[in-house]
Amino acid sequence: MNESEFNTRVDDIITRLEDAIDASGADIDYETAGGILTLGFANGSKIIINRQTPVRQIWVAARSGGYHFDFNPERDAWVRNSDGSELFAALSSYCSEQAGEDIVLETS
């Protein structure tokens, strides 16, 4: 995947994440600036989602750790190579942990 394709895919995933947060009804504030999506929770914690163009990855920083996601064309999804978890499912788990309630971010 070239840089332009990567940036287009990441822009799309950020938009889809914003839509999923809105649709979830969860009390999560978010802000996108410079291609970085920051999620804010009532307890003051944050999750940062950003692109790493040189390695064509999406990086997620959550209270539980830092995670790297690669695009898997066979699954047409961003997945964590270490365990195969899909980005939206993983973020649902990280958000649930930080919000203290079940949050499901569904893809559209």
N, C-alpha and C positions, 0 to 999 in steps of 0.2 A: 504494500500500500504506500503510495507516495504521500508527501506532506499535505498536499491539497486535499486528497481523499480523507486522510486522517483528520484534518481540521474540520472538514464537513461532517464526518461521523461524530466527532466529539461535540460539535455545536448542536447536532441533532439530539444526542443523548442528554445534553444539559437541558434542552428544551423539554424533552420527554420526562426528565426527572422533576423539573419544576411543575409540569402538569400532574405528575403522579403525586407529588406532595400536596398540591391543591386538592386533588381528588380524594386523598386519604382522610381528609378532615382533621388531621393531626395538628397540634399546636407547634408547628415548626416554622420559624421565620427563615427566609432565604434571601440571598443577595448574590448576584452574578456581576463580577467585575474582572475585566481582563482575562476572560475565559476560565475564571476560578469561581466555582459555586460553593458558597459558605452556608451551611445549615446551622441555625441557632436554636437552642432548646431553652425552656423555661428555667432550668437549673443553671444556666450560664455556659453549659458545655457547647462545643461546636464540632461539626464534621466538615472537613475541607475536601473538596473534589476538584482535582485539576489535571490538566493534560501535561504529559511529558513528551513533547514532540520528537526529540532526538531518538527515543526508544519506542515511540508509537504506543504508549501506554496511558491509561488513566490511573492516577494515584489517588488513594483515599486515605486521609488521616482521621482516625476516630479515637475515642478514649481507649479502645481496646487494642489499638496498634495502627501500623501503616500497612496498606495493601496495594498491590499492583495488579491491574487488569489489562489483559491483551484482547484484541479482537480475534474471535474465532470464527472464520468464515463458514465452517461446516455447521456451526450452531447459530450463525448470524447473531452473535451476542458477545458482549464483553465478559470475559471469564478470568478468574484467578487461577493461574497455572498450578499453584501449590495444592489446590483441592478441587478445582473445577467449578467452584461456586460462581453463579451468574451475578452480575453487578446489581441488578434490582433486588434480588433475593438477599444478597449480602448487605446492601444498604438498609433493607427492611429490618434485618437483624441488628445492625449497628444503631439505627434510629430507635428501635424498640428498647434496646439496652440503655441508651442515653436519655430517652424520654420517660422510662419507667412504665411504659404501656405498650400494648401490641400495636405495631404500625406495619401496614402492608403497602408497599409501593409497587403498583402494578404497571406493567408495560402497556403502551397503547399502540 
